[in-house]
């Protein structure tokens, strides 16, 4: 099983619908991140969390919200989806213990908003 | 502000040829530097990282990168490309003491038979 699991892997929805993308990890890491990938733009940070009570906005948080239900679970919500939120979304984790630690990524959730 | 520039959104090389993917960064202090690879329909995985130890860093699958402070560069190389190297490659920087990872826009590598 993957260390960082994202569900769903693919989702097609309509404008105005509420969507939740879920992320769970078995690595025991404190830090969790949500990124968005668009062709030609690389990865952009939406939200990040250092622990259950610490949630922070990234560079493109407008239109998104998150919930850290437990150390291992970090969900991303689109309250009212719009077409320009069509993208590939990645959850990532990192150990608190080392500053130079790498990010561990899930396999991504591809969202299409019609 | 820190930034990362990857020159060339698409690079094509012949199988067996040298792979060179370019990454330049802008940072007031030397950051930690990473190269990630993304194979189709997969997440990103770490190829290698520079954390202020040796300037020449060796990674997985025969890749290496050299940190050049004077040029603010961290180019990725591989002496001989394989078909399996076809993927998208991302350079990222993380300023010391921060939570942040700043990603470049990616370079898609195509390997020609």
Interface residues (C-beta under 8 A of the other chain):
Chain A: X4 X31 X33 X35 X40 X41 X42 X43 X44 X45 X48 X50 X90 X92 X99 X100 X102 X103 X105 X106 X107 X108
Chain B: X9 X32 X34 X36 X41 X42 X43 X44 X45 X46 X49 X51 X90 X94 X96 X97 X99 X100 X101 X103 X104 X105 X106
